[in-house]
Amino acid sequence: MKLPKPMTPEQIKKAIDDVDISQAGLARDLKVSRSIIHQVIHNTATSHRVRCHIAKAIKQPVGIIWPIKEDPTKVGRPLTKGLYGHQAA
């Protein structure tokens, strides 16, 4: 099954405007900064709480708005043995 293409930041912003909500209003609702809302919309930051709130506001599932990773357990940099061969913490 092929997943639908995620929304672009411009489409997300338009959907927010269409329901007469501002990004500042979303930030106030969640008690976060406006920059966090901007970063989540542009997919440079991930916050499940912010994504869910935006999705609820524009009445779309989170998976339609943002891409879903095939393996969500793969995050961050891989562990290495480090400079001196010690096990990474």
Wavefront OBJ file of the C-alpha trace (Angstrom):
o trace
v 0.000 0.000 0.000
v 1.436 3.349 -1.034
v 1.259 6.104 1.559
v -0.095 9.503 0.481
v 2.416 12.267 -0.084
v 2.824 14.427 3.053
v 1.677 18.032 3.040
v 4.154 20.797 2.281
v 4.713 23.566 4.860
v 2.766 25.951 2.596
v -0.195 23.540 2.514
v -0.089 23.178 6.300
v -0.019 26.964 6.795
v -2.911 27.396 4.340
v -4.943 24.730 6.170
v -4.293 26.531 9.478
v -5.384 29.843 7.926
v -8.502 28.198 6.430
v -9.753 27.308 9.928
v -9.044 30.866 11.163
v -6.312 29.906 13.608
v -2.944 31.619 13.785
v 0.365 29.974 14.511
v 0.651 32.290 17.521
v -2.730 31.025 18.720
v -1.543 27.426 18.440
v 1.582 28.360 20.406
v -0.532 29.987 23.141
v -2.786 26.914 23.349
v 0.224 24.655 23.887
v 2.282 27.121 25.951
v 5.220 26.854 23.536
v 7.063 29.454 21.493
v 5.920 30.470 18.024
v 9.258 29.270 16.692
v 8.472 25.705 17.826
v 5.236 25.805 15.829
v 7.181 27.102 12.813
v 9.842 24.393 13.184
v 7.272 21.601 13.460
v 5.371 22.886 10.413
v 8.632 22.974 8.434
v 9.650 19.538 9.790
v 12.919 20.808 11.283
v 11.716 19.833 14.767
v 9.480 17.000 15.842
v 7.039 17.207 18.704
v 4.270 14.662 18.864
v 2.181 16.938 21.071
v 2.478 19.906 18.672
v 1.861 17.725 15.607
v -1.270 16.217 17.159
v -2.597 19.655 18.121
v -2.055 21.023 14.598
v -3.628 17.905 13.066
v -6.661 18.227 15.348
v -6.982 21.933 14.507
v -7.014 21.324 10.737
v -8.995 18.053 11.058
v -6.421 15.852 9.319
v -4.597 12.728 10.525
v -0.973 13.284 11.533
v 0.161 10.690 8.962
v -1.344 12.748 6.126
v 0.403 15.954 7.231
v 3.919 14.688 8.019
v 5.846 11.711 6.641
v 5.834 8.566 8.742
v 9.181 6.838 9.145
v 9.382 3.214 8.039
v 11.320 2.353 11.205
v 10.643 4.957 13.922
v 13.118 3.245 16.263
v 16.036 4.438 14.120
v 16.764 7.887 15.515
v 19.933 9.810 16.172
v 23.476 8.892 15.373
v 24.682 5.305 15.602
v 26.728 4.274 18.616
v 30.491 4.043 18.067
v 33.382 2.710 20.055
v 34.731 6.213 20.397
v 38.229 7.552 20.047
v 39.883 5.140 22.479
v 37.875 1.993 21.781
v 35.598 2.411 24.820
v 31.969 1.409 24.599
v 29.710 4.422 24.036
v 27.480 5.313 26.984
l 1 2 3 4 5 6 7 8 9 10 11 12 13 14 15 16 17 18 19 20 21 22 23 24 25 26 27 28 29 30 31 32 33 34 35 36 37 38 39 40 41 42 43 44 45 46 47 48 49 50 51 52 53 54 55 56 57 58 59 60 61 62 63 64 65 66 67 68 69 70 71 72 73 74 75 76 77 78 79 80 81 82 83 84 85 86 87 88 89
